[in-house]
């Protein structure tokens, strides 16, 4: 990871510590430490390790902070965030994946990672505001509910765009002002759910 520019010590330590193979189907575990995404079922993937590290470093999670993740998948990104000592709340719309993530995180002892089955477009308002939000699926536009659940001074990393044209956006909230920076071209699975579907033309 260092060779590709990741330098945040907490991120590097989390990437070294979390066992990625535990978040994959048994048949794919031999490939767990390749730097590429892998299928986890239900048309979803576990992200490339470099992208997980990049997104984690972008929001710089710290011990005691409260972080929202949208798109739990198998739970790997949530585990990396939890490994930094943050309190992680992760939402997954596909119920079998939510349950798999919950079981894996519990089995590995991540008591500071909480999984909810639901529509991530709406966030998790009961636990807002969040110090940081990490979104691992791509909506066409940044969901306003997520921006509203970000605390003043908070940061969000989110892939935005339809089809194959997506940009990873780093967003910072300063009072009523939202600062956005495009940081990386990416390819994520689309965000699904009632709220996101309602926005489609």
N, C-alpha and C positions, 0 to 999 in steps of 0.2 A: 504493500500500500504506500509506503514511504516513497518508493520509486516513481509512483504516479502522482505524487504531490500531497498526499494526506499527511498532515503534521500534528494535528491536535492529539496530545498524549492520551486523553480519556477515550477518544474514538479509536485510536490504535490499540489500546489495551482491551477495549471491548471486542474489537474484531478478532484479536488473538485469543480471547477467552471463550467466546460463545461457540459451541460445537454445531456448525452449520449442518452437519450430517444428520443431526437429531431432528431437523425440520424438513427432511426429505423422505419420500417413499423409499422403502428398503432397497428396491431395485436400482435406485439412482445414487445410493450413498457413496459408491466408489468415485463418483464425479463431484462430490460435495465441495471440494476445494479448488475446482477450476473456476476461473474468473469469467463466468457466463451464467445467464439465467437458466433455470431448469423448471420443467412442469411439475406442479403439485396436485393436479387434478382439477376438475370443474372448469377447465379452460383458463386457469390461473397459473402464474409462475412465481417462483422465488427469485428475487432480484439478483443481478450480478453483484458479487461482493464489493467491487469498486464503487458501484452506484450506492449501495447501502452505506459504505464508509463516507462517500462524498456528501450524501444527504444528512448523515449524522453529524459530520463535522460542520456542515452549513448552519445547523441550528445550535451547535455547541451545547449539548445537554450537560447539566451539572447536578451533583447530588442534591436531593431535596426539591428540585424543580418538578413541575407538573407538566407532562407532555401528552398531547393527543396524537394518536396515529390513526389514519384512515386507510383501511385496506390491510387488515391483519395478515391475510393469507395464511401461511403455516405458522406464523408467529416469530419468524427470524428477526425482522427489523425491530419488533417490540422487545425482543430479548437483548439486542444490541443496545437499545436505548435504556432498558432497565439495568443493564450491566454497569452503566455509568453512575447508577445510584438515583436516577430520576424515578418519579412515580409515573407510570405509563398507563394510559387509558387507550385501548385500541378497539376499533369498530370494524366488523366484517359482515358484509351483506349475505354471504353464502353460508348458511347455517352449518353444514358439515365441516367447512373450513374453520369457522369460529370455534366449534367444539374441539377440533383437532388442535388448534392453537392453544386453547385453554388447557387441554390435557397435557400438552408438551411443556408449556410454560410452568404448570404446576409440578410436573414430574422433575423438571430441572431446578426447581426451587426458586423460581422468580416470583416471589410473593408480592413484589411491587409492580407487577404487570397484570392489568385487569382487562378482560375480554368481554365485549358485548356484541351480540348478534343484532344488527340493525342497519339502517340506511346512513352511511357515512356522510352523505351530502349535508345532513342536518347536524353532524357533529355529535357531541355528548354534553348537552347544555347543563346537565345536573352537576357536572364537575368543573365547569368553566369558572373563571378564566384560566387559560393555559399559558405557561411561559413559552411554549413552542408547539408547533403543529407540523407533523410530517405526513404527507399524503403520498401513497404509493399506487395510485390509480389516477387516470387522467380525465378530468372534466373538460368540457369545452371552454368554460370560464371559471374563474375563482369563485367558489360558493360563498355568498355573503354571510351565511350562518357561521362559517368557519372563521371569517375575518372578525365577526362580532364576538366570537368566543376566545379570541386572542387578547391577552392582557396588554395594557399600554407598555410599550417597550419590548413586546414579544416578537418572535420571528416564525415564519412559516416557509417550508420548502414544498413545492407542489408542481407536478408536471401538468401543463395546460396545452390543449389542442386536440383536434380530432384526427383520426387516421394515423398516418405515419409521421405527420408534421407536429411534433410536440417540443416544447421548450420547458426546461426546469426553471421555475421562477422562485427566487428568494425574495420574500416579502417581509418588511419590517413595519411595525405599527407604532406611530408616534402621535398619540392623541387622535385627532380626526384625520391626520395625514398618514397615507399608506405609501411607503417607498417600495418600489418593485425593481428587481434586477434579474435579467435573463442570464443564467449561468452555465447551461449545458443543454445541447440537443439530446433528447432521450426518446425511448420507445417503451411506453407502459401500456398495460391493459386499460381499456376505458373504464371510467367510473360508471357504475350502474345504480339503478334505484329509481323510485318514483319521482323524487325531486329533480334528479338529473334528467330523466326521460321527459319530464314535462317541459324542459327547456329546449328540446330538440325541435327543429323546424318541421 
